[in-house]
Amino acid sequence: MRRIDFYKTVTGVSPVEDFIDTLSDTQTKKILWVMKLIRELNPVPSQYFTKLVNTDDIWEVRVQTGGNIFRLLGFIEGDRLIVLTNGFQKKTQKTPKREIELAEARKREYLSREETKNG
């Protein structure tokens, strides 16, 4: 089973939790259901979890509920840990470049902190 963590800033803020808090109960339930699939299924169907091409190993959690499409971006660390860095409502066909760049920057910052912490 995989573990999913939410990235936290150096001040302890979790952007993904903050994003999920803005959603309706129905939308939140669907996101939690998709995260449960990602934790438990092997392999995970690509309609729910896929690697983004031309990125620094960024993965996308895909959630659709009603007419809304949501994405959570993150990365895989080790064999079993997925770290989600940011979330947004998708309004266009393409994943916004600024969201990918934000995920990549948070990944670098997270890994740098982990390296420092683990010496």
Short mmCIF file of the C-alpha atoms (twelve columns), coordinates in Angstrom:
data_MODEL
# 
_entry.id   MODEL 
# 
loop_
_atom_site.group_PDB 
_atom_site.id 
_atom_site.type_symbol 
_atom_site.label_atom_id 
_atom_site.label_alt_id 
_atom_site.label_comp_id 
_atom_site.label_asym_id 
_atom_site.label_seq_id 
_atom_site.Cartn_x 
_atom_site.Cartn_y 
_atom_site.Cartn_z 
_atom_site.pdbx_PDB_model_num 
ATOM 1   C CA . MET A 1   0.000   0.000  0.000   1 
ATOM 2   C CA . ARG A 2   1.199   3.476  -0.870  1 
ATOM 3   C CA . ARG A 3   1.215   6.404  1.521   1 
ATOM 4   C CA . ILE A 4   0.043   9.848  0.456   1 
ATOM 5   C CA . ASP A 5   1.417   12.901 2.247   1 
ATOM 6   C CA . PHE A 6   0.594   16.538 1.680   1 
ATOM 7   C CA . TYR A 7   3.500   18.904 1.136   1 
ATOM 8   C CA . LYS A 8   3.850   21.484 3.901   1 
ATOM 9   C CA . THR A 9   5.663   24.796 3.662   1 
ATOM 10  C CA . VAL A 10  8.438   25.608 6.147   1 
ATOM 11  C CA . THR A 11  5.763   27.371 8.219   1 
ATOM 12  C CA . GLY A 12  3.600   24.233 8.291   1 
ATOM 13  C CA . VAL A 13  0.936   25.355 5.803   1 
ATOM 14  C CA . SER A 14  -0.489  22.611 3.569   1 
ATOM 15  C CA . PRO A 15  -1.558  24.089 0.208   1 
ATOM 16  C CA . VAL A 16  -3.390  20.885 -0.768  1 
ATOM 17  C CA . GLU A 17  -5.403  20.830 2.471   1 
ATOM 18  C CA . ASP A 18  -6.200  24.519 1.982   1 
ATOM 19  C CA . PHE A 19  -7.399  23.774 -1.567  1 
ATOM 20  C CA . ILE A 20  -9.544  20.811 -0.486  1 
ATOM 21  C CA . ASP A 21  -11.086 22.952 2.269   1 
ATOM 22  C CA . THR A 22  -12.513 25.250 -0.450  1 
ATOM 23  C CA . LEU A 23  -14.456 22.402 -2.095  1 
ATOM 24  C CA . SER A 24  -17.953 21.086 -1.431  1 
ATOM 25  C CA . ASP A 25  -18.491 17.930 0.628   1 
ATOM 26  C CA . THR A 26  -19.328 15.971 -2.547  1 
ATOM 27  C CA . GLN A 27  -16.154 17.152 -4.297  1 
ATOM 28  C CA . THR A 28  -14.046 16.370 -1.233  1 
ATOM 29  C CA . LYS A 29  -15.531 12.859 -0.967  1 
ATOM 30  C CA . LYS A 30  -14.641 12.167 -4.597  1 
ATOM 31  C CA . ILE A 31  -11.053 13.377 -4.102  1 
ATOM 32  C CA . LEU A 32  -10.695 11.171 -1.008  1 
ATOM 33  C CA . TRP A 33  -12.147 8.200  -2.929  1 
ATOM 34  C CA . VAL A 34  -9.609  8.676  -5.757  1 
ATOM 35  C CA . MET A 35  -6.747  8.982  -3.238  1 
ATOM 36  C CA . LYS A 36  -7.897  5.688  -1.659  1 
ATOM 37  C CA . LEU A 37  -7.699  4.017  -5.091  1 
ATOM 38  C CA . ILE A 38  -4.197  5.382  -5.591  1 
ATOM 39  C CA . ARG A 39  -3.125  4.057  -2.195  1 
ATOM 40  C CA . GLU A 40  -4.586  0.594  -2.720  1 
ATOM 41  C CA . LEU A 41  -4.576  -0.345 -6.421  1 
ATOM 42  C CA . ASN A 42  -1.551  -1.638 -8.265  1 
ATOM 43  C CA . PRO A 43  -1.366  -0.564 -10.996 1 
ATOM 44  C CA . VAL A 44  -3.461  2.570  -10.611 1 
ATOM 45  C CA . PRO A 45  -5.665  3.208  -13.683 1 
ATOM 46  C CA . SER A 46  -4.267  6.169  -15.656 1 
ATOM 47  C CA . GLN A 47  -7.671  7.878  -15.600 1 
ATOM 48  C CA . TYR A 48  -6.917  8.602  -11.909 1 
ATOM 49  C CA . PHE A 49  -3.120  8.887  -11.701 1 
ATOM 50  C CA . THR A 50  -0.631  9.585  -14.453 1 
ATOM 51  C CA . LYS A 51  2.857   10.962 -14.951 1 
ATOM 52  C CA . LEU A 52  3.024   14.306 -16.739 1 
ATOM 53  C CA . VAL A 53  5.372   14.357 -19.721 1 
ATOM 54  C CA . ASN A 54  8.080   17.010 -20.025 1 
ATOM 55  C CA . THR A 55  8.165   17.641 -16.267 1 
ATOM 56  C CA . ASP A 56  10.580  16.906 -13.431 1 
ATOM 57  C CA . ASP A 57  8.821   13.601 -12.628 1 
ATOM 58  C CA . ILE A 58  5.532   15.254 -11.645 1 
ATOM 59  C CA . TRP A 59  2.421   13.082 -11.318 1 
ATOM 60  C CA . GLU A 60  -1.200  14.129 -11.601 1 
ATOM 61  C CA . VAL A 61  -4.142  12.874 -9.530  1 
ATOM 62  C CA . ARG A 62  -7.211  13.207 -11.746 1 
ATOM 63  C CA . VAL A 63  -10.637 13.761 -10.223 1 
ATOM 64  C CA . GLN A 64  -13.873 14.454 -12.068 1 
ATOM 65  C CA . THR A 65  -17.128 15.075 -10.260 1 
ATOM 66  C CA . GLY A 66  -20.201 16.460 -11.940 1 
ATOM 67  C CA . GLY A 67  -19.040 19.024 -14.471 1 
ATOM 68  C CA . ASN A 68  -15.897 19.828 -12.483 1 
ATOM 69  C CA . ILE A 69  -12.382 18.564 -13.093 1 
ATOM 70  C CA . PHE A 70  -9.804  18.787 -10.317 1 
ATOM 71  C CA . ARG A 71  -6.113  17.993 -10.335 1 
ATOM 72  C CA . LEU A 72  -3.655  17.400 -7.523  1 
ATOM 73  C CA . LEU A 73  -0.003  17.458 -8.532  1 
ATOM 74  C CA . GLY A 74  2.870   15.832 -6.726  1 
ATOM 75  C CA . PHE A 75  5.756   13.415 -6.945  1 
ATOM 76  C CA . ILE A 76  6.764   9.950  -5.862  1 
ATOM 77  C CA . GLU A 77  9.496   9.557  -3.290  1 
ATOM 78  C CA . GLY A 78  10.899  6.082  -2.820  1 
ATOM 79  C CA . ASP A 79  8.679   3.081  -3.517  1 
ATOM 80  C CA . ARG A 80  5.598   3.892  -1.502  1 
ATOM 81  C CA . LEU A 81  5.319   7.621  -0.754  1 
ATOM 82  C CA . ILE A 82  3.388   10.106 -2.857  1 
ATOM 83  C CA . VAL A 83  3.762   13.759 -1.871  1 
ATOM 84  C CA . LEU A 84  1.000   16.030 -3.175  1 
ATOM 85  C CA . THR A 85  2.158   19.622 -3.631  1 
ATOM 86  C CA . ASN A 86  -0.760  21.593 -5.060  1 
ATOM 87  C CA . GLY A 87  -4.333  21.337 -6.290  1 
ATOM 88  C CA . PHE A 88  -6.510  23.301 -8.672  1 
ATOM 89  C CA . GLN A 89  -9.693  23.185 -10.693 1 
ATOM 90  C CA . LYS A 90  -8.901  22.426 -14.308 1 
ATOM 91  C CA . LYS A 91  -10.636 24.713 -16.780 1 
ATOM 92  C CA . THR A 92  -8.628  24.056 -19.945 1 
ATOM 93  C CA . GLN A 93  -7.451  20.969 -21.829 1 
ATOM 94  C CA . LYS A 94  -3.829  21.513 -20.861 1 
ATOM 95  C CA . THR A 95  -2.459  21.490 -17.314 1 
ATOM 96  C CA . PRO A 96  -1.405  25.095 -16.581 1 
ATOM 97  C CA . LYS A 97  2.358   25.570 -16.819 1 
ATOM 98  C CA . ARG A 98  2.414   27.678 -13.630 1 
ATOM 99  C CA . GLU A 99  0.859   24.761 -11.676 1 
ATOM 100 C CA . ILE A 100 3.509   22.355 -13.000 1 
ATOM 101 C CA . GLU A 101 6.286   24.835 -12.185 1 
ATOM 102 C CA . LEU A 102 4.856   25.262 -8.672  1 
ATOM 103 C CA . ALA A 103 4.828   21.484 -8.170  1 
ATOM 104 C CA . GLU A 104 8.422   21.216 -9.411  1 
ATOM 105 C CA . ALA A 105 9.588   24.046 -7.127  1 
ATOM 106 C CA . ARG A 106 7.860   22.501 -4.100  1 
ATOM 107 C CA . LYS A 107 9.368   19.108 -4.952  1 
ATOM 108 C CA . ARG A 108 12.886  20.596 -5.026  1 
ATOM 109 C CA . GLU A 109 12.284  22.455 -1.770  1 
ATOM 110 C CA . TYR A 110 10.820  19.348 -0.071  1 
ATOM 111 C CA . LEU A 111 13.685  17.096 -1.163  1 
ATOM 112 C CA . SER A 112 16.243  19.700 -0.087  1 
ATOM 113 C CA . ARG A 113 14.643  19.898 3.374   1 
ATOM 114 C CA . GLU A 114 14.519  16.096 3.641   1 
ATOM 115 C CA . GLU A 115 18.188  15.856 2.663   1 
ATOM 116 C CA . THR A 116 19.138  18.426 5.312   1 
ATOM 117 C CA . LYS A 117 16.969  16.704 7.924   1 
ATOM 118 C CA . ASN A 118 18.405  13.251 7.212   1 
ATOM 119 C CA . GLY A 119 21.951  14.573 6.951   1 
# 
